[in-house]
């Protein structure tokens, strides 16, 4: 599990097309969120099925993009509503991302067939 530095975190409520790369996600941050993608923050996006996640981060000379695909389960993610974004702390993001692991432990066995298809 990644540990994020103590940064502001902005979630994109609802879903985003996961085919978007850095430029597409930065455009959403600027136009829809009216935030600066070059700021000292993390910007998190989830797909419609809630099984894939991207996090965009500016690192003084370039962008980092983190991507996670769940093999089982779904992320608990806020629906789009009046607000396009939701602000969290980095600790709250860690809890959001790890919540799925707790549910899977209670419901199912770990993913055993670990191979790329």
Phi, psi and omega in degrees: 000131180289144171251121181267145175299163180288086182234160171291145180235133177240121176266139171275107180294144184086208184236161179227147175294116183288356175284346179293139178254201185304310182297318179295318179291320177297323178296319176299317180300316181287311188277314184275317183273339186057044177238166180265113180294345179270003180286172181274073184208166174250140180237118186251139182227146181230153179274175183299320182281352178064030178244003178225145185219140172233141176234128180253135180218133174273135184233057176061332178221007179179170180264144167255141172232121179259139182226134175226134175241120177281136176278332176216149176086183183218152172284143170278116189225139180291142176285156174294137180215221179294326181261137177278333182232162175227130180269135178227166168271166178296328177293320178294324176296317178300318178295316179301316182287330182269348180302324179298323181297320180295314179298319180295322179298323181285328188264321192220172171281160175297162176292119184259321181279083186268089175212151179274128181257000000 
